[in-house]
Amino acid sequence: MNFIRFTTIGLTLLLTACAGQPDYRAAEDGGYGYTETQITDTQYQVKFKARGTDKGAANNYALLRAAQVTLQNDHDWFVISHRETQVDKETVNNADFGYPSSGDMVTYCNAIRCETRYYPRTAFQAGIHVGGRTDSDITVTLDIKLGSGEQPEGQHSYDASEVVSNLEPNSEDS
């Protein structure tokens, strides 16, 4: 009886720790979150990798990180010179016995269009499986140029302070 109680408590604590991890955070060891790479004094590449299916949230977090990098480098605005969204989706179908069909569905997007490719995989399995699953990673990559003073016109130009003000998550949201 004590074993069941301790196991239940342990699993509850583990799930609470996983659920309590904020979506917006620095990525560790290629995991989920943001990274940035300095290209020149005023050019950076910002990436945000998220789990799930919400491309809008991943894009907003990438924009937020770009704005923070801009302000940390004492600039006022940034311009996105290139934007790419990659959705890496793995779908595993149910199978009781035999060769299940599974594979990776990868979508590459740029400013003009999106292209989806399916890479099938085969494996032998035996057993009973209930439900299928879809695992998704979304990576948004922004190439940005930082600037100060008068902000250029255009839809790819952002005021860093405004972006942070509008997109920064509340402490209870993260």
ChimeraX attribute file (.defattr): number of C-alpha atoms within 10 A of each C-alpha:
attribute: neighborCount
match mode: 1-to-1
recipient: residues
	/A:1	6
	/A:2	7
	/A:3	8
	/A:4	9
	/A:5	9
	/A:6	11
	/A:7	12
	/A:8	12
	/A:9	12
	/A:10	12
	/A:11	11
	/A:12	12
	/A:13	12
	/A:14	12
	/A:15	11
	/A:16	11
	/A:17	10
	/A:18	10
	/A:19	10
	/A:20	10
	/A:21	10
	/A:22	13
	/A:23	19
	/A:24	22
	/A:25	15
	/A:26	16
	/A:27	16
	/A:28	10
	/A:29	6
	/A:30	10
	/A:31	13
	/A:32	19
	/A:33	22
	/A:34	26
	/A:35	20
	/A:36	19
	/A:37	11
	/A:38	13
	/A:39	12
	/A:40	9
	/A:41	9
	/A:42	14
	/A:43	19
	/A:44	21
	/A:45	20
	/A:46	22
	/A:47	27
	/A:48	30
	/A:49	27
	/A:50	25
	/A:51	18
	/A:52	15
	/A:53	15
	/A:54	12
	/A:55	18
	/A:56	10
	/A:57	17
	/A:58	27
	/A:59	23
	/A:60	17
	/A:61	26
	/A:62	25
	/A:63	26
	/A:64	26
	/A:65	28
	/A:66	33
	/A:67	27
	/A:68	18
	/A:69	20
	/A:70	25
	/A:71	20
	/A:72	10
	/A:73	13
	/A:74	12
	/A:75	19
	/A:76	20
	/A:77	25
	/A:78	28
	/A:79	23
	/A:80	19
	/A:81	13
	/A:82	14
	/A:83	18
	/A:84	16
	/A:85	22
	/A:86	20
	/A:87	22
	/A:88	18
	/A:89	19
	/A:90	19
	/A:91	16
	/A:92	17
	/A:93	15
	/A:94	15
	/A:95	18
	/A:96	12
	/A:97	12
	/A:98	12
	/A:99	13
	/A:100	17
	/A:101	15
	/A:102	17
	/A:103	16
	/A:104	18
	/A:105	16
	/A:106	19
	/A:107	16
	/A:108	15
	/A:109	16
	/A:110	13
	/A:111	9
	/A:112	5
	/A:113	7
	/A:114	12
	/A:115	10
	/A:116	12
	/A:117	11
	/A:118	13
	/A:119	10
	/A:120	12
	/A:121	12
	/A:122	11
	/A:123	9
	/A:124	10
	/A:125	12
	/A:126	11
	/A:127	8
	/A:128	10
	/A:129	11
	/A:130	9
	/A:131	9
	/A:132	10
	/A:133	11
	/A:134	12
	/A:135	13
	/A:136	19
	/A:137	19
	/A:138	24
	/A:139	24
	/A:140	24
	/A:141	24
	/A:142	24
	/A:143	21
	/A:144	27
	/A:145	21
	/A:146	24
	/A:147	21
	/A:148	14
	/A:149	8
	/A:150	8
	/A:151	14
	/A:152	15
	/A:153	9
	/A:154	8
	/A:155	8
	/A:156	13
	/A:157	17
	/A:158	21
	/A:159	19
	/A:160	24
	/A:161	16
	/A:162	14
	/A:163	18
	/A:164	18
	/A:165	11
	/A:166	10
	/A:167	15
	/A:168	17
	/A:169	15
	/A:170	7
	/A:171	7
	/A:172	6
	/A:173	9
	/A:174	12
